[in-house]
């Protein structure tokens, strides 16, 4: 078989089967596979070999090789090589869609004449954007390395997915002029999604860790340099750094992961977004005063009620009353923690069976309840009554079609990860039995899970 004569479609299939970018499940919004194993390095070497096989293979293999940056050569030297490659072969940059960036360390490395010439040429090209040191430049012993990350960004006009390790982000932003000073936005203008977290995020690990500084000299300054992105994912933004004005008017999809905000900071973030369609609040624990409750979150979301269609309200902090959850009337998908609605106490061991009726948005087609196992007995009557209240006389009028109950079992016994669940909670069996009418028209799914 002559490999050079294979159809382009088959060559694409072969190359993409080796592509780490193409193997990612992009449906998970906060996912980024950080790959740095000998096996994946071998894949990269195979891709490089295919680039050199012949012209027909080389063109396609190069396209696949540069789908993304950050796999798997996460090293300072890899950053330098990548940036130089894009500088010297800018045609490769148009294939890069996804990059993972972090602050580069100071390389203890002398530059040869070619490196010096390349760096000076690049810095002069972007002199209206970068805060350059005083001339004459002296980039010996790695003093130039802090400019490599912004140079990578500036060389890639086609990036759609930008993932930033926010450690030392303030140092990165020191290298970049504010848009008001440079009269242009620094970063690529085709970015669709921005993820900001402290350290690499693996698809298998939740949550994103922080804290993320959103002040003008760090994360806020970074975001002000990007225009038109739709999706913003932030891991644990620091409350004290969220100030007005924030430039997020293009954001339609906001994910706050491992977050502990107060109502005021949450209001600033949500108000700064554009016509928000998806909002997800994945709460953590905090010692700070007045953390946002479910009532706070839903009240803030009322300012986006005309456009909002999906929401996740996962906070550990309970409101005395939850009255605002119904106001975002166009929401069709809702995920909510039952702890944010009711906590079992000696004086109230059972939630009143009418407590959830007419509480949630009327347009819901899917609702997901996150509940602890010890609360299920006290919740079952209220959940049953809520489900049945969404069964109108005419089946064609029924809007709610899917109810999911995620029962959290706590820490797995013996420290075993993902042990098998022996049996379903009896309260869930009772809910199914009493909601037989709903099951004729929709679905009730129960998943029992151990916490990580």
RODO-2510 file (C-alpha; in nm, 4 decimals, decimal comma):
residues 452
     n   res          X          Y          Z
     1     x     0,0000     0,0000     0,0000
     2     x     0,1303     0,3439    -0,0940
     3     x     0,0593     0,5659     0,2068
     4     x     0,1063     0,8793    -0,0006
     5     x    -0,1961     0,7942    -0,2158
     6     x    -0,4501     0,7462     0,0638
     7     x    -0,7680     0,9600     0,0396
     8     x    -0,7655     1,2805     0,2432
     9     x    -1,0653     1,1629     0,4463
    10     x    -0,8735     0,8555     0,5648
    11     x    -0,5640     1,0604     0,6461
    12     x    -0,7791     1,2951     0,8563
    13     x    -0,9287     0,9973     1,0417
    14     x    -0,5842     0,8557     1,1201
    15     x    -0,4427     1,1897     1,2346
    16     x    -0,7439     1,2792     1,4487
    17     x    -0,7288     0,9390     1,6181
    18     x    -0,3889     1,0524     1,7493
    19     x    -0,5079     1,4011     1,8463
    20     x    -0,5310     1,4700     2,2192
    21     x    -0,7618     1,7632     2,1486
    22     x    -1,0084     1,5460     1,9560
    23     x    -1,0211     1,2921     2,2411
    24     x    -1,1634     1,5448     2,4887
    25     x    -1,5288     1,5460     2,5848
    26     x    -1,5958     1,9121     2,5165
    27     x    -1,9505     1,8787     2,6494
    28     x    -1,8120     1,9145     3,0031
    29     x    -1,7842     2,2935     3,0374
    30     x    -1,5079     2,3084     3,2939
    31     x    -1,2938     2,0298     3,1588
    32     x    -0,9343     2,0427     3,0515
    33     x    -0,7280     1,7283     3,0219
    34     x    -0,3765     1,8034     3,1419
    35     x    -0,1719     1,5325     2,9761
    36     x     0,1953     1,4772     3,0487
    37     x     0,2771     1,1074     3,0296
    38     x     0,5359     0,9141     2,8273
    39     x     0,2545     0,7567     2,6246
    40     x     0,1116     1,0898     2,5170
    41     x     0,4565     1,2216     2,4365
    42     x     0,4860     0,9241     2,2023
    43     x     0,1630     1,0302     2,0336
    44     x     0,3044     1,3787     1,9772
    45     x     0,6216     1,2244     1,8289
    46     x     0,4090     1,0123     1,5928
    47     x     0,2220     1,3226     1,4798
    48     x     0,5493     1,5014     1,4126
    49     x     0,6729     1,2056     1,2083
    50     x     0,3541     1,2135     0,9998
    51     x     0,4118     1,5833     0,9336
    52     x     0,7377     1,4889     0,7632
    53     x     0,6098     1,1854     0,5720
    54     x     0,5108     1,3705     0,2555
    55     x     0,3261     1,6827     0,1439
    56     x    -0,0240     1,5310     0,1492
    57     x     0,0218     1,3834     0,4980
    58     x     0,2200     1,6786     0,6291
    59     x    -0,0494     1,9376     0,5611
    60     x    -0,3194     1,7384     0,7414
    61     x    -0,0951     1,6212     1,0271
    62     x     0,0137     1,9798     1,0943
    63     x    -0,3491     2,0906     1,1145
    64     x    -0,4213     1,8221     1,3739
    65     x    -0,0942     1,8718     1,5619
    66     x    -0,1780     2,2353     1,6249
    67     x    -0,5439     2,1938     1,7191
    68     x    -0,4432     2,2949     2,0699
    69     x    -0,1474     2,3986     2,2786
    70     x    -0,0708     2,2613     2,6217
    71     x    -0,0640     1,8894     2,5363
    72     x     0,1650     1,7480     2,6571
    73     x     0,4816     1,9610     2,6506
    74     x     0,4112     2,1647     2,9620
    75     x     0,7623     2,2931     3,0069
    76     x     0,9310     2,6286     2,9788
    77     x     1,1335     2,5110     2,6827
    78     x     0,8148     2,3845     2,5201
    79     x     0,6626     2,7306     2,5584
    80     x     0,9642     2,8868     2,3921
    81     x     0,9648     2,6367     2,1062
    82     x     0,5946     2,6820     2,0469
    83     x     0,6164     3,0608     2,0416
    84     x     0,9121     3,0595     1,8046
    85     x     0,7363     2,8122     1,5765
    86     x     0,4356     3,0400     1,5453
    87     x     0,6568     3,3409     1,4918
    88     x     0,8558     3,1749     1,2149
    89     x     0,5651     2,9742     1,0662
    90     x     0,2536     3,1838     1,1301
    91     x     0,0506     2,9633     0,8954
    92     x     0,0487     2,6989     1,1713
    93     x    -0,1151     2,9416     1,4121
    94     x    -0,4410     2,9372     1,2219
    95     x    -0,4946     2,5737     1,3230
    96     x    -0,4614     2,6376     1,6972
    97     x    -0,8031     2,6565     1,8610
    98     x    -0,7320     2,5713     2,2243
    99     x    -0,4464     2,6725     2,4536
   100     x    -0,3557     2,6282     2,8184
   101     x    -0,1276     2,8991     2,9527
   102     x     0,0606     2,9552     3,2746
   103     x     0,3243     3,1952     3,3993
   104     x     0,6625     3,0835     3,2738
   105     x     0,9498     3,0682     3,5207
   106     x     1,2802     3,2412     3,4717
   107     x     1,4851     3,0186     3,2439
   108     x     1,8499     2,9874     3,3356
   109     x     1,9413     2,9848     2,9705
   110     x     2,1524     3,2056     2,7480
   111     x     1,9992     3,3003     2,4146
   112     x     2,1952     3,2554     2,0973
   113     x     2,1972     3,5228     1,8283
   114     x     1,8983     3,3737     1,6460
   115     x     1,6961     3,3720     1,9672
   116     x     1,7917     3,7302     2,0388
   117     x     1,6938     3,8406     1,6891
   118     x     1,3620     3,6595     1,7046
   119     x     1,2745     3,7981     2,0479
   120     x     1,3654     4,1562     1,9614
   121     x     1,1686     4,1398     1,6382
   122     x     0,8627     4,0055     1,8209
   123     x     0,8837     4,2600     2,1003
   124     x     0,9190     4,5491     1,8589
   125     x     0,6194     4,4221     1,6628
   126     x     0,4040     4,4412     1,9762
   127     x     0,5679     4,7419     2,1386
   128     x     0,2343     4,9263     2,1509
   129     x     0,0865     4,6411     2,3546
   130     x     0,3663     4,5243     2,5848
   131     x     0,5257     4,7191     2,8685
   132     x     0,8823     4,6781     2,7480
   133     x     1,1875     4,7466     2,9651
   134     x     1,4097     5,0394     2,8901
   135     x     1,6430     5,0104     2,5915
   136     x     1,8919     4,8672     2,5354
   137     x     1,7202     4,5357     2,6052
   138     x     1,9163     4,2761     2,7970
   139     x     1,7496     3,9366     2,7756
   140     x     2,0342     3,7231     2,9040
   141     x     1,9888     3,4585     3,1732
   142     x     1,6170     3,4184     3,1184
   143     x     1,5132     3,7750     3,2018
   144     x     1,3001     3,7744     2,8843
   145     x     1,0944     3,4682     2,9733
   146     x     0,8030     3,6588     3,1291
   147     x     0,7210     3,7944     2,7830
   148     x     0,6802     3,4514     2,6242
   149     x     0,3213     3,3908     2,7390
   150     x     0,1813     3,7204     2,6057
   151     x     0,3773     3,6630     2,2856
   152     x     0,2124     3,3234     2,2403
   153     x    -0,1275     3,4873     2,2810
   154     x    -0,0408     3,7633     2,0390
   155     x     0,0759     3,5197     1,7723
   156     x    -0,2443     3,3108     1,7637
   157     x    -0,5386     3,4948     1,6086
   158     x    -0,7658     3,1882     1,5911
   159     x    -0,7809     3,0729     1,9553
   160     x    -1,1362     2,9866     2,0609
   161     x    -1,0774     2,8189     2,3983
   162     x    -0,8406     3,0049     2,6319
   163     x    -0,7531     2,8371     2,9622
   164     x    -0,5409     3,0313     3,2085
   165     x    -0,3536     2,9149     3,5160
   166     x    -0,4048     3,2220     3,7332
   167     x    -0,1039     3,1707     3,9573
   168     x     0,1114     3,4838     3,9199
   169     x    -0,1442     3,6296     3,6805
   170     x    -0,0680     3,9749     3,8183
   171     x     0,2908     3,9333     3,6970
   172     x     0,1653     3,8386     3,3504
   173     x    -0,0575     4,1462     3,3367
   174     x     0,2376     4,3698     3,4242
   175     x     0,3787     4,2871     3,0814
   176     x     0,0655     4,4076     2,9016
   177     x    -0,0649     4,7600     2,8633
   178     x    -0,4267     4,8340     2,9404
   179     x    -0,6516     4,8644     2,6332
   180     x    -0,6973     5,2350     2,7105
   181     x    -0,3209     5,2826     2,6827
   182     x    -0,2601     5,0685     2,3760
   183     x    -0,5781     5,1638     2,1845
   184     x    -0,6386     4,7990     2,0944
   185     x    -0,7379     4,4769     2,2605
   186     x    -0,4388     4,2553     2,3192
   187     x    -0,5681     3,9024     2,2918
   188     x    -0,7183     3,7080     2,0009
   189     x    -1,0680     3,8237     1,9190
   190     x    -1,2132     3,4833     1,8209
   191     x    -1,2135     3,3509     2,1783
   192     x    -1,5408     3,1762     2,2665
   193     x    -1,4589     3,0318     2,6097
   194     x    -1,2312     3,1535     2,8899
   195     x    -1,1481     2,9330     3,1895
   196     x    -0,9590     3,0840     3,4825
   197     x    -0,8375     2,8570     3,7613
   198     x    -0,5378     2,8119     3,9852
   199     x    -0,3386     2,5307     3,8299
   200     x    -0,4307     2,2810     3,5583
   201     x    -0,7774     2,1302     3,5722
   202     x    -0,8305     1,7644     3,4921
   203     x    -1,1609     1,6417     3,3541
   204     x    -1,1688     1,3761     3,6260
   205     x    -1,1163     1,6173     3,9162
   206     x    -1,3710     1,8552     4,0650
   207     x    -1,3715     2,1319     4,1727
   208     x    -1,1436     2,3918     4,0233
   209     x    -0,9275     2,5438     4,2941
   210     x    -0,8631     2,9088     4,3531
   211     x    -0,8587     3,1733     4,4613
   212     x    -0,8801     3,3757     4,1396
   213     x    -0,7982     3,7456     4,1612
   214     x    -1,0404     3,9501     3,9482
   215     x    -0,8840     4,2898     4,0150
   216     x    -0,7760     4,5168     3,7284
   217     x    -0,4129     4,4179     3,7786
   218     x    -0,4868     4,0442     3,7484
   219     x    -0,7891     3,8516     3,6197
   220     x    -1,0064     4,1564     3,5635
   221     x    -0,7350     4,3113     3,3501
   222     x    -0,7052     3,9902     3,1525
   223     x    -1,0782     3,9807     3,0786
   224     x    -1,0798     4,3453     2,9701
   225     x    -0,8336     4,2507     2,6954
   226     x    -1,0686     3,9942     2,5418
   227     x    -1,3750     4,0852     2,3407
   228     x    -1,6754     3,8831     2,2365
   229     x    -1,6300     3,5586     2,4336
   230     x    -1,9523     3,3753     2,5254
   231     x    -1,8510     3,1396     2,8077
   232     x    -1,6688     3,2327     3,1292
   233     x    -1,5659     2,9699     3,3857
   234     x    -1,4001     3,0896     3,7066
   235     x    -1,2684     2,8696     3,9862
   236     x    -1,3228     3,0343     4,3265
   237     x    -1,3087     3,4080     4,2512
   238     x    -1,1920     3,6122     4,5503
   239     x    -1,4767     3,8203     4,6926
   240     x    -1,2682     4,1263     4,7735
   241     x    -1,1352     4,1583     4,4168
   242     x    -1,4748     4,1745     4,2426
   243     x    -1,5277     4,5413     4,1668
   244     x    -1,7408     4,7412     3,9266
   245     x    -1,7199     4,7930     3,6359
   246     x    -1,6491     4,4453     3,4971
   247     x    -1,6338     4,4070     3,1186
   248     x    -1,8379     4,0909     3,0619
   249     x    -2,1125     4,2214     2,8362
   250     x    -2,0601     3,9453     2,5782
   251     x    -2,0893     3,6597     2,8319
   252     x    -2,3979     3,4403     2,7885
   253     x    -2,2785     3,1413     2,9898
   254     x    -2,1316     3,1962     3,3394
   255     x    -1,9942     2,9126     3,5545
   256     x    -1,8706     2,9861     3,9073
   257     x    -1,6950     2,6776     4,0447
   258     x    -1,6019     2,6088     4,4100
   259     x    -1,7329     2,9556     4,4832
   260     x    -1,8097     3,1381     4,8091
   261     x    -1,9505     3,4774     4,7172
   262     x    -2,1779     3,7160     4,8996
   263     x    -2,4868     3,8604     4,7391
   264     x    -2,3182     4,1930     4,6537
   265     x    -2,0272     4,0349     4,4637
   266     x    -2,2608     3,7955     4,2855
   267     x    -2,4780     4,0882     4,1798
   268     x    -2,1739     4,2654     4,0314
   269     x    -2,0745     3,9581     3,8299
   270     x    -2,4206     3,8747     3,6978
   271     x    -2,5077     4,2375     3,6228
   272     x    -2,1905     4,2742     3,4162
   273     x    -2,2856     3,9902     3,1785
   274     x    -2,4815     4,0287     2,8580
   275     x    -2,8051     3,8423     2,7812
   276     x    -2,7234     3,5563     3,0195
   277     x    -2,8623     3,2188     2,9111
   278     x    -2,6799     2,9700     3,1373
   279     x    -2,5717     3,0290     3,4983
   280     x    -2,4104     2,7727     3,7273
   281     x    -2,3150     2,8380     4,0886
   282     x    -2,1200     2,5462     4,2362
   283     x    -2,0754     2,6540     4,5963
   284     x    -1,8045     2,5760     4,8468
   285     x    -1,7689     2,6422     5,2197
   286     x    -1,6430     2,9692     5,3622
   287     x    -1,5730     3,1391     5,6944
   288     x    -1,6545     3,4782     5,5474
   289     x    -1,9735     3,6534     5,6568
   290     x    -2,3046     3,6468     5,4696
   291     x    -2,2421     3,3830     5,2002
   292     x    -2,5021     3,3743     4,9241
   293     x    -2,8080     3,1591     4,9904
   294     x    -3,0356     3,0085     4,7264
   295     x    -3,2749     3,2991     4,7824
   296     x    -2,9915     3,5486     4,7214
   297     x    -2,8850     3,3713     4,4028
   298     x    -3,2371     3,3484     4,2622
   299     x    -3,3097     3,7132     4,3446
   300     x    -2,9930     3,8180     4,1612
   301     x    -3,0918     3,6036     3,8622
   302     x    -3,4222     3,7873     3,8256
   303     x    -3,2355     4,0639     3,6396
   304     x    -3,1659     3,8044     3,3661
   305     x    -3,5068     3,6372     3,3763
   306     x    -3,5922     3,7255     3,0158
   307     x    -3,2974     3,5313     2,8692
   308     x    -3,1973     3,2732     3,1330
   309     x    -3,2875     2,9136     3,0373
   310     x    -3,0514     2,6992     3,2503
   311     x    -2,9409     2,7406     3,6112
   312     x    -2,7553     2,5442     3,8768
   313     x    -2,7977     2,6707     4,2327
   314     x    -2,5686     2,4614     4,4502
   315     x    -2,4993     2,6439     4,7739
   316     x    -2,4537     2,4996     5,1219
   317     x    -2,6278     2,7946     5,2852
   318     x    -3,0005     2,7826     5,3579
   319     x    -3,2423     3,0717     5,3257
   320     x    -3,5310     3,1052     5,5688
   321     x    -3,7692     3,1200     5,2722
   322     x    -3,7168     3,0420     4,9047
   323     x    -3,9588     3,2660     4,7183
   324     x    -3,7519     3,3933     4,4249
   325     x    -3,6831     3,0627     4,2476
   326     x    -3,9998     3,0892     4,0393
   327     x    -3,9260     3,4384     3,9032
   328     x    -3,6796     3,3350     3,6249
   329     x    -3,9837     3,2064     3,4389
   330     x    -3,8056     3,1001     3,1191
   331     x    -3,5710     2,8536     3,2918
   332     x    -3,6294     2,5041     3,1530
   333     x    -3,3390     2,3233     3,3282
   334     x    -3,2644     2,3616     3,6984
   335     x    -3,0225     2,1884     3,9321
   336     x    -3,0584     2,2743     4,2995
   337     x    -2,9221     2,1532     4,6336
   338     x    -3,1962     2,0624     4,8787
   339     x    -2,9726     2,1885     5,1637
   340     x    -3,0273     2,5370     5,0258
   341     x    -3,4044     2,4928     5,0721
   342     x    -3,4292     2,2947     5,3958
   343     x    -3,2033     2,1465     5,6623
   344     x    -3,3279     1,8718     5,8888
   345     x    -3,3467     1,9714     6,2558
   346     x    -3,4983     1,8216     6,5699
   347     x    -3,7779     2,0765     6,5543
   348     x    -3,8379     2,0183     6,1800
   349     x    -3,7403     1,6593     6,0929
   350     x    -3,9699     1,6590     5,7874
   351     x    -4,0243     1,9198     5,5171
   352     x    -4,3913     2,0122     5,4813
   353     x    -4,5432     1,8238     5,1891
   354     x    -4,6600     2,1497     5,0213
   355     x    -4,3259     2,3289     5,0684
   356     x    -4,2023     2,2802     4,7095
   357     x    -4,5300     2,3318     4,5235
   358     x    -4,5230     2,6441     4,3033
   359     x    -4,1647     2,7210     4,4134
   360     x    -3,9738     2,6530     4,0908
   361     x    -3,9961     2,8058     3,7400
   362     x    -4,3163     2,7068     3,5564
   363     x    -4,1340     2,6307     3,2297
   364     x    -3,9119     2,3575     3,3772
   365     x    -3,8790     2,0455     3,1674
   366     x    -3,5918     1,9063     3,3786
   367     x    -3,5153     1,9496     3,7476
   368     x    -3,2262     1,7902     3,9356
   369     x    -3,2248     1,7681     4,3150
   370     x    -2,8950     1,7186     4,5013
   371     x    -2,9777     1,5643     4,8399
   372     x    -2,7908     1,3991     5,1262
   373     x    -2,8976     1,0451     5,2131
   374     x    -2,9881     1,1359     5,5724
   375     x    -3,2316     1,4004     5,4433
   376     x    -3,4231     1,1815     5,1993
   377     x    -3,6769     1,0514     5,4505
   378     x    -3,7714     1,4058     5,5472
   379     x    -3,7803     1,5244     5,1856
   380     x    -3,9779     1,2432     5,0263
   381     x    -4,3302     1,3748     5,0936
   382     x    -4,2460     1,7239     4,9621
   383     x    -4,0734     1,5850     4,6529
   384     x    -4,3672     1,3557     4,5818
   385     x    -4,6200     1,6368     4,6132
   386     x    -4,4104     1,8644     4,3883
   387     x    -4,3835     1,5997     4,1163
   388     x    -4,7557     1,5208     4,1243
   389     x    -4,8413     1,8926     4,1167
   390     x    -4,6852     1,8965     3,7703
   391     x    -4,9250     1,6331     3,6346
   392     x    -5,2165     1,8244     3,4779
   393     x    -5,5372     1,6468     3,3792
   394     x    -5,4463     1,6686     3,0115
   395     x    -5,1147     1,4845     2,9520
   396     x    -5,0419     1,7093     2,6543
   397     x    -5,0263     2,0082     2,8897
   398     x    -4,7509     1,8565     3,1026
   399     x    -4,4242     2,0541     3,0829
   400     x    -4,2037     1,8820     3,3424
   401     x    -4,0733     1,5604     3,1879
   402     x    -3,7598     1,4680     3,3814
   403     x    -3,6901     1,4592     3,7546
   404     x    -3,3464     1,3503     3,8718
   405     x    -3,2542     1,2900     4,2347
   406     x    -2,8844     1,2635     4,3152
   407     x    -2,8494     1,1065     4,6596
   408     x    -2,5116     1,1810     4,8190
   409     x    -2,3890     0,8994     5,0419
   410     x    -2,0940     1,0786     5,2016
   411     x    -1,7373     0,9527     5,2173
   412     x    -1,6975     0,6023     5,0671
   413     x    -1,6283     0,3276     5,3214
   414     x    -1,2690     0,2210     5,3542
   415     x    -1,1513     0,5058     5,1344
   416     x    -1,2312     0,3044     4,8212
   417     x    -1,2998     0,5293     4,5243
   418     x    -1,6381     0,4821     4,3532
   419     x    -1,7448     0,1655     4,5387
   420     x    -2,0646    -0,0027     4,4167
   421     x    -2,3895     0,1171     4,5755
   422     x    -2,5621    -0,1797     4,7362
   423     x    -2,9257    -0,0704     4,7212
   424     x    -3,1462     0,2268     4,6419
   425     x    -3,2691     0,4507     4,9201
   426     x    -3,6175     0,3300     5,0296
   427     x    -3,7460     0,6891     5,0215
   428     x    -3,6696     0,7042     4,6501
   429     x    -3,8526     0,3771     4,5927
   430     x    -4,1545     0,5262     4,7676
   431     x    -4,1393     0,8430     4,5550
   432     x    -4,1429     0,6329     4,2381
   433     x    -4,4313     0,4228     4,3609
   434     x    -4,6463     0,7202     4,4600
   435     x    -4,5639     0,9097     4,1390
   436     x    -4,6877     0,6378     3,9044
   437     x    -4,8972     0,8914     3,7127
   438     x    -4,5917     1,1054     3,6398
   439     x    -4,3935     0,8007     3,5267
   440     x    -4,6529     0,7373     3,2561
   441     x    -4,5628     1,0739     3,1034
   442     x    -4,2070     1,1408     3,2165
   443     x    -3,9068     0,9947     3,3933
   444     x    -3,7746     0,9862     3,7497
   445     x    -3,4067     0,8964     3,7682
   446     x    -3,2298     0,8284     4,0978
   447     x    -2,8516     0,8143     4,1263
   448     x    -2,6732     0,7343     4,4518
   449     x    -2,3172     0,8653     4,4600
   450     x    -2,0324     0,8778     4,7086
   451     x    -1,8569     1,2085     4,7618
   452     x    -1,4958     1,2478     4,6507
***
